[in-house]
Amino acid sequence: MAYSEDAWNDLMLKVSKHFKVTADFEFMLFIIGVQERGSGFAEYTRDEKWDLVNLAKCRLYTRLGYLREDGHDDANWPVFSEVKKMRSISPSLQQRLLKEAMIDYFDEVWSQ
């Protein structure tokens, strides 16, 4: 699905209702990170939460063709490499790309 503010707001409302929270951009990334790591909901340290958020970003950028998964490290975390240059993408465009990828991600997860 192409990005639109309406689609993003609908997704945030749906996630908020599902998890009984007020979802925001970072919460959505955290949820994707938990799902992708397969660790389930637990008490996480601040650093662990950021690791999960970064995992989500990497997974979404992989879906968008900017990164590639190259395997796993010793702790069984995925290792990614850059396929397309991301350094020149503005932060606002990065956020929009991630929002678009999140809309698609949740559409796929909830349609299963």
N, C-alpha and C positions, 0 to 999 in steps of 0.2 A: 504494500500500500504506500502511496506517495505521502510525504509529510504534509500535514496541515495542522494549524493550531487547534482546530476542532477535534481532529483525530487524537492529538496529543492530550488535550483536556479530557476527552472521553476515556482514554487509557488511564490517566491519572485517577479519575473518578472510580473506574472499575477496580484498579489496584487498591485504592484507598478503602473501598467497601469490602473487598476480598480479605484484606489484612487488618481491617478495622484500625487504620491509622490515617494520618494525612500524608499521603505519598508526595514526594518531591523527586527531583532528578537524581540525587544521590541515593535515595532509598530504592529507586527503581534499579539503579546499577547494582546496589548491594544484593537485592533479591535475585537478579540474574547471576551474580557471582556465586551466591549460595547454591543456586540451581546447577550451575556449570561445574562447581567443585564437588557437588554431591554430598556435602557435609551436613546438610539439614540445618534447622534452626537450633542454635545453641548460644551460650554466652561467648562472645568473641572479644578479644582485646581490641584496642583502637587500631593497632598495627594490622591485626588479622582482618578487621573490617576494611581497611584500605587495600589490603592484598586482594580481597574479594571484589572490591570496586574496580581495581585495576584489571583483574581477570575478566570481569564483565566488559570493560572497555576493549580489551584485546580481542575477546570473542566477537564483539560487535564490529570492530574494525576488520576482523578476518572475514566476516560475512559481507562487508562492504568492499573487500578486495584490497585493503591497504596493508594487511598483515597476513602472515602465513604461520601456521603452527609447525614447528620443527621437531617436536618430541617433548620429552619431559626431563626435568632436572632430578637431582638426587632425592628431593623431598616430594617428588611426583607432581610438581606444578608444571603446567605447560610452558614451553619456551617458544617465543614468537620472534619472527624477523620481519623487517619492513619489505613490502613488495612495491608499494607506491610511496613516493615522498610525501610525508605528512607535515614536515616542518613549515612549509609555506602556507598551510591551511590556517586561516584565522581561527581564534578560539570560538567565535560565534558560529562559524561554519562547522567546526568540529562538533559543537553542541547540537546543531541542527541535524547533522549526519547521524549522531548517536541517537537522537530522538526518533528519527526515521527508522533506524535499525531496531530500536526498542519496540516501536509499534509493530513492526514485522515479527520480531521475536515473540512478543506476547500473543499476537494473532496465531502464530504456529503452535505455541505451547498450549494455549487454551482451546485450540481446535482438535487436539489429540484426545 
